[in-house]
Amino acid sequence: MKNIGAIILLMMSCWASSQAISKKQLEQLNMNVSGYTIYPFAGEFAPVKNAVGRYGLIDRKGDFAYPVMFDTITFSSDYINLIKNGKSILLNSKGEFLLDSTQYASIVLEDNFARVVNKAGKHGCYGKNFQMVLPNNYDESDYVFYGMPNSECMFALKNAEGKWAIRSSKNGQETEYIYDKAPVQIQDQYLKVYRQALYSVFDGSTFRDILPYREYIDSCSFWNNDVNFFVAMDKSDSLSYIYNSDGKKVAQKPSTEFCYWKNKYVVVSKGAEGRNIPLKMLNKNGKEVHILKVTDDLCWQYKNNKWTFKSTSGKRLAGPFDEFAFLDQGKEESLFIVGNDGKYGLVNMKGKTVIPLEYAAVQFHHSGHVKVFIEYDPADVNHTKDKFKFYTSGGKQLKGEVLTFDPFVDSCASKKQEQESLDYMWFRNTEGKYGLCRMKDMKVLVPFVCEECGSLMTDGMAVAIYEGRRYYINEKGEGLPAEVYKKK
């Protein structure tokens, strides 16, 4: 469920895109909502709040679709929930009435779903297009909801004998009641299941247990949705055992060492500080290796505590380097973060240095650019010391001032947002002011004059905060008072 406070930073573009809103339309819209606290649009509607904390729902003209009388309003991809005195009115994304508390005692939105409790206290769930994917037959303690990124979900259901089954929202497919505990979600459609005092992993896409049962499963490695390795603990001897997906034990390690995954390799190191400096690397059969393949023709070799980029025929292309940040690659497979003497840069597939090794840190940014840090302290979890700029992935430094905070990446991005390339983003400068930038060229659309971070640009609109008031703005950054744009 997304509450109103979270919407300002986390609202996703869940409905069909609307026509771009003009500067004149924005002026009228902002005038209509003057006196209210406004929040981002979710499709055709947005919540607003009055001075006494009551919420209403407006359309894109600023007209009220529902009056300001509700205690709160929540959103999911397909539903809007208007709540007053603990009672709900459920709407679809078009604002059309679906049901209310005369039928259900409770309605809670989550991801793409509306979880409901009937008057008898039984739980159920509606999915997309108002289709019931779980009938109202379950007590609260007898079911568990698991959201997944593909607009589907799974449920764990308990019977009278205390056994658990797994049910899919997609087609109602259901396992037998064979599990002794409620499964635990590991990643997306993968659940850790427990049966006869042993653990396995259940795959919701194939609807079966995919790993041999073991006494304990600590973590799993996935590559292209196939399990490569899992870490288990068979004995109480402070040792962990690494198994491949065939159930073969390939290695063991003490509890002071940590496993990291890269493609089809397992890397053992001493922890987060040295995670890119392996103690050893193993292939799927447990054989210790000294290379990480990039393609059939290219690889990184780790030898004598140094990384070298080579062709598989042995020709050196780049390096040696103290560090190759293979664990920070994400989906980027054609550029490589490397470091020497605590300074970092970037090399490409040809071994050419595209960003010089002179920065405190380098990160791949989900906008498609590369974020380079002039100042960076990994121990500073609040990022108070960060100072950074952007390069293109081709190595061109983008114009713009030094920035000190990346709100959506560093503090409030959801997993879905981290995976998206956002076209517009808010940043903070060294003077503590926020501005909106167009990411393709870092053009400043809203000058760095805002005292707070605005919302994501969704459906062609965002919310900006200037001198204590919130304004709707469009993709050109228009919508704020004229004085703002004179400060560029």
Secondary structure in CASP SS format (residue, H / E / C, confidence):
PFRMAT SS
TARGET T0000
AUTHOR 0000-0000-0000
METHOD secondary structure of the structure
MODEL  1
M C 1.00
K E 1.00
N C 1.00
I H 1.00
G H 1.00
A H 1.00
I H 1.00
I H 1.00
L H 1.00
L H 1.00
M C 1.00
M C 1.00
S C 1.00
C C 1.00
W C 1.00
A C 1.00
S C 1.00
S C 1.00
Q C 1.00
A C 1.00
I C 1.00
S C 1.00
K H 1.00
K H 1.00
Q H 1.00
L H 1.00
E H 1.00
Q H 1.00
L H 1.00
N H 1.00
M H 1.00
N H 1.00
V C 1.00
S C 1.00
G C 1.00
Y C 1.00
T E 1.00
I E 1.00
Y C 1.00
P C 1.00
F C 1.00
A E 1.00
G C 1.00
E C 1.00
F E 1.00
A E 1.00
P E 1.00
V E 1.00
K E 1.00
N C 1.00
A C 1.00
V C 1.00
G C 1.00
R C 1.00
Y E 1.00
G E 1.00
L E 1.00
I E 1.00
D C 1.00
R C 1.00
K C 1.00
G C 1.00
D C 1.00
F E 1.00
A E 1.00
Y E 1.00
P E 1.00
V E 1.00
M E 1.00
F E 1.00
D C 1.00
T E 1.00
I E 1.00
T E 1.00
F E 1.00
S C 1.00
S C 1.00
D C 1.00
Y E 1.00
I E 1.00
N E 1.00
L E 1.00
I E 1.00
K E 1.00
N C 1.00
G C 1.00
K E 1.00
S E 1.00
I E 1.00
L E 1.00
L E 1.00
N E 1.00
S C 1.00
K C 1.00
G C 1.00
E C 1.00
F E 1.00
L E 1.00
L E 1.00
D E 1.00
S C 1.00
T C 1.00
Q C 1.00
Y E 1.00
A E 1.00
S E 1.00
I E 1.00
V E 1.00
L E 1.00
E E 1.00
D C 1.00
N C 1.00
F E 1.00
A E 1.00
R E 1.00
V E 1.00
V E 1.00
N E 1.00
K C 1.00
A C 1.00
G C 1.00
K C 1.00
H E 1.00
G E 1.00
C E 1.00
Y E 1.00
G C 1.00
K H 1.00
N H 1.00
F H 1.00
Q C 1.00
M E 1.00
V E 1.00
L E 1.00
P E 1.00
N E 1.00
N E 1.00
Y E 1.00
D C 1.00
E H 1.00
S H 1.00
D H 1.00
Y E 1.00
V E 1.00
F E 1.00
Y E 1.00
G E 1.00
M C 1.00
P C 1.00
N C 1.00
S C 1.00
E C 1.00
C E 1.00
M E 1.00
F E 1.00
A E 1.00
L E 1.00
K E 1.00
N C 1.00
A C 1.00
E C 1.00
G C 1.00
K C 1.00
W E 1.00
A E 1.00
I E 1.00
R E 1.00
S E 1.00
S C 1.00
K C 1.00
N C 1.00
G C 1.00
Q C 1.00
E E 1.00
T C 1.00
E C 1.00
Y C 1.00
I C 1.00
Y E 1.00
D C 1.00
K C 1.00
A C 1.00
P C 1.00
V E 1.00
Q E 1.00
I E 1.00
Q E 1.00
D C 1.00
Q C 1.00
Y E 1.00
L E 1.00
K E 1.00
V E 1.00
Y E 1.00
R E 1.00
Q C 1.00
A C 1.00
L E 1.00
Y E 1.00
S E 1.00
V E 1.00
F E 1.00
D E 1.00
G C 1.00
S C 1.00
T C 1.00
F C 1.00
R E 1.00
D E 1.00
I C 1.00
L C 1.00
P C 1.00
Y C 1.00
R E 1.00
E C 1.00
Y C 1.00
I E 1.00
D E 1.00
S E 1.00
C E 1.00
S E 1.00
F E 1.00
W E 1.00
N C 1.00
N C 1.00
D E 1.00
V E 1.00
N E 1.00
F E 1.00
F E 1.00
V E 1.00
A E 1.00
M C 1.00
D C 1.00
K C 1.00
S C 1.00
D C 1.00
S C 1.00
L E 1.00
S E 1.00
Y E 1.00
I E 1.00
Y E 1.00
N E 1.00
S C 1.00
D C 1.00
G C 1.00
K C 1.00
K E 1.00
V E 1.00
A E 1.00
Q E 1.00
K E 1.00
P E 1.00
S C 1.00
T C 1.00
E C 1.00
F E 1.00
C E 1.00
Y E 1.00
W E 1.00
K E 1.00
N C 1.00
K C 1.00
Y E 1.00
V E 1.00
V E 1.00
V E 1.00
S E 1.00
K C 1.00
G C 1.00
A H 1.00
E H 1.00
G H 1.00
R C 1.00
N C 1.00
I C 1.00
P C 1.00
L C 1.00
K E 1.00
M E 1.00
L E 1.00
N C 1.00
K C 1.00
N C 1.00
G C 1.00
K C 1.00
E E 1.00
V E 1.00
H C 1.00
I E 1.00
L E 1.00
K E 1.00
V C 1.00
T C 1.00
D C 1.00
D C 1.00
L E 1.00
C E 1.00
W E 1.00
Q E 1.00
Y E 1.00
K E 1.00
N C 1.00
N C 1.00
K E 1.00
W E 1.00
T E 1.00
F E 1.00
K E 1.00
S E 1.00
T C 1.00
S C 1.00
G C 1.00
K C 1.00
R E 1.00
L E 1.00
A E 1.00
G E 1.00
P E 1.00
F E 1.00
D C 1.00
E E 1.00
F E 1.00
A C 1.00
F H 1.00
L H 1.00
D H 1.00
Q C 1.00
G C 1.00
K C 1.00
E C 1.00
E C 1.00
S C 1.00
L E 1.00
F E 1.00
I E 1.00
V E 1.00
G E 1.00
N E 1.00
D C 1.00
G C 1.00
K E 1.00
Y E 1.00
G E 1.00
L E 1.00
V E 1.00
N E 1.00
M C 1.00
K C 1.00
G C 1.00
K C 1.00
T E 1.00
V E 1.00
I E 1.00
P E 1.00
L E 1.00
E E 1.00
Y E 1.00
A C 1.00
A E 1.00
V E 1.00
Q E 1.00
F E 1.00
H C 1.00
H C 1.00
S C 1.00
G C 1.00
H C 1.00
V E 1.00
K E 1.00
V E 1.00
F E 1.00
I E 1.00
E E 1.00
Y C 1.00
D C 1.00
P C 1.00
A C 1.00
D C 1.00
V C 1.00
N C 1.00
H C 1.00
T C 1.00
K C 1.00
D C 1.00
K E 1.00
F E 1.00
K E 1.00
F E 1.00
Y E 1.00
T C 1.00
S C 1.00
G C 1.00
G C 1.00
K C 1.00
Q E 1.00
L C 1.00
K C 1.00
G C 1.00
E C 1.00
V C 1.00
L E 1.00
T E 1.00
F E 1.00
D C 1.00
P H 1.00
F H 1.00
V H 1.00
D H 1.00
S H 1.00
C H 1.00
A C 1.00
S C 1.00
K H 1.00
K H 1.00
Q H 1.00
E H 1.00
Q C 1.00
E C 1.00
S C 1.00
L C 1.00
D C 1.00
Y E 1.00
M E 1.00
W E 1.00
F E 1.00
R E 1.00
N E 1.00
T C 1.00
E C 1.00
G C 1.00
K C 1.00
Y E 1.00
G E 1.00
L E 1.00
C E 1.00
R E 1.00
M C 1.00
K C 1.00
D C 1.00
M C 1.00
K E 1.00
V E 1.00
L E 1.00
V E 1.00
P E 1.00
F E 1.00
V E 1.00
C E 1.00
E C 1.00
E C 1.00
C C 1.00
G C 1.00
S C 1.00
L C 1.00
M C 1.00
T E 1.00
D C 1.00
G C 1.00
M E 1.00
A E 1.00
V E 1.00
A E 1.00
I E 1.00
Y E 1.00
E C 1.00
G C 1.00
R E 1.00
R E 1.00
Y E 1.00
Y E 1.00
I E 1.00
N E 1.00
E C 1.00
K C 1.00
G C 1.00
E C 1.00
G C 1.00
L C 1.00
P C 1.00
A H 1.00
E H 1.00
V H 1.00
Y H 1.00
K C 1.00
K C 1.00
K C 1.00
END
